[in-house]
Amino acid sequence: MKEQSNSSRRDFLKTSGVALSAGALAGATIPAVHAAQDSTVQIALVGCGGRGTGAAQNALEVQNGPIKLVAMADVFEDRLKISHKALSDKFDKQVEVPDDRKFIAFDGYKNAIDCLRPGDVAIFATPLAFRWVHYKYAIEKGVNVFMEKPVTADGPTSRRMLELNAEAKKKNLKVAVGLMCRHCKARGELFNRIQNGEIGDMITLQCYRMHPPVGSAFSPPRKLWQEMVSSGEGGRKDGPGGDVSELAFQVRRFHSFLWASGGLFSDFYIHNIDECCWMKNDWPVQAQASGGRHFRNHSIARDKGEDIDQNFDNYSVEYTFADGAKMFLYGRTMAGCHDQFASYAHGSKGAAVISTSAHSPAYCRIYKGQKFTATARRRGKKGGEGPPEEENLVWQFPQPEPNPYGLEWEDLIRAIRQDQPYNEVERGVKASLVTSMGRMAAHTGQIVTFDDMLNCEHEFAPGADKLVMDGPAPLKADDKGRYPVPMPGIVTNREYA
């Protein structure tokens, strides 16, 4: 696919009208879901890890009509088995996935999607490198999509996703992106209040995600990891043991590799960044940042060798909006340090809590002035009550809050059944691109603009659609099992050499 060039932030808003030259995606508009004799929405799950299993659960819990899981695909058999059992145990009558509809291969997504009818839904919850690959096939087949965030990690795939999405819109496909905070009722009311001027002109946004290591963000060399998994050392449960190919290792430990996930920065920080941009009702135009790799008292390799992942241990980013307002991101993934997981907004008249502790409940609140006390952090009690009344508190969303993980699926299925326009891809690409902009600023030590990120030609995994398990991985290790890492000020035009 020929890549665009000289794109700009303003043009970015118009790129949904760009059509692919490939005739394979052309076709008539997909009709409203299914004939009257069968109103069941069928679902195929592609990517059966924890997030994929959670998304399938949220889908099966929607109550506005029959929904069934009919196919599953992954590259790891153990993950598919675990996911299938968990979903079958909870949704016995809604899970109909016999062995001949369980697919273990990189191209298994095609088989799973082929089990669906036009108007059904494919869930894409694999590492993001494969998002555009799976989306392209779903569009060809006229299948609606729920895709997890992030949706891109670099400029070329961002442009490609927008081109693909133009075809999805032509076919009237309904497409959701897993930025569930956008469906939060509490945040939605807070957004309306901020836009109505209740905190005045917005000046500063702050977002924090600081906690011990999570996911697969830090990894030892592959051979050492294999030994640890095979022996069960430290309770390791992230693989079946035995010999694991280079590519399989990188996919299993996807948070450790920029090509697979955008690293911990993109996968973990995107929600806080996106909810702050939502409250600002804009996207930043540039970012400058710092960060680094430090001593790792939390290394899963312990004293057996250095971690080989591509992540920094901490990140600090200053985003700037077109009107000069600032957004500050503080990310730290280190054990034994102060933890904070929240987002705040400060305006000329007051301040707001966007989220307090993790993603849900948000406990959104508005204060007069700029000061709010330690109880601005979550102090939720058993039963769903929010923090106690505080001095200077002007408004708070009543508890309990509806779960946004469920709301995003209710919204998607309603749009499918009522044939309403529904497509979140452009917004998902923008959120992913702005997140990548901050990450690249930290990894290169340069100021990175929105246009710089959109037009950066470094694609992390250009052959993602051609990967096979016994083939080469997008990233190669040296003779000590180490991978290239960002070197700010030395490698400045891309994120690693």
Number of C-alpha atoms within 10 A of each C-alpha: 8 8 11 14 13 10 17 16 17 10 11 17 13 12 17 20 15 14 17 18 11 8 9 12 21 16 15 10 13 19 15 16 21 16 9 7 6 9 13 16 22 23 30 28 28 28 24 28 20 13 15 20 23 17 25 25 18 17 25 23 16 18 10 10 11 14 22 20 25 21 28 31 28 25 23 20 16 16 19 23 14 15 22 20 13 15 18 16 11 12 16 11 11 17 21 16 16 10 9 9 18 22 22 17 16 18 18 19 27 17 19 22 28 17 15 22 17 21 25 25 29 28 28 30 27 26 23 24 27 22 22 23 18 22 24 19 17 24 25 17 20 26 26 32 26 27 28 22 27 30 31 30 31 27 25 23 25 24 23 18 23 25 20 22 28 19 22 30 18 17 21 25 31 27 24 24 24 24 24 21 25 18 20 23 18 26 25 17 14 23 19 12 17 23 16 10 14 21 23 16 16 20 18 20 25 20 26 23 23 21 17 14 17 12 13 17 24 28 24 23 20 23 16 15 21 20 14 21 19 16 13 15 11 9 9 15 12 17 20 16 16 12 13 18 16 20 19 21 19 22 22 18 23 27 28 25 27 26 27 25 28 30 25 27 26 28 23 21 23 22 26 26 26 24 23 26 18 17 22 23 11 13 21 22 19 21 27 21 24 20 22 15 13 10 9 16 12 14 18 19 19 12 8 11 12 18 22 21 24 26 27 24 21 19 24 20 21 20 27 19 17 11 10 12 15 19 23 21 22 19 25 22 24 21 15 10 11 10 16 18 20 22 27 25 23 22 20 16 15 23 29 31 23 28 27 24 20 16 20 17 23 26 27 25 23 26 23 19 16 16 15 18 9 9 14 25 18 19 16 17 10 7 8 13 14 24 18 13 12 13 11 16 19 15 16 19 17 13 16 14 17 14 17 23 21 19 20 23 23 19 14 25 26 15 19 25 17 11 17 15 13 18 22 16 24 21 14 25 22 23 26 26 27 29 28 27 32 29 31 32 28 28 29 24 22 18 17 24 23 24 20 20 27 26 20 16 17 16 15 24 19 13 13 18 15 10 16 15 15 11 12 13 21 17 16 13 14 8 7 9 16 17 18 16 19 22 17 21 12 12 16 17 19 18 22 20 12
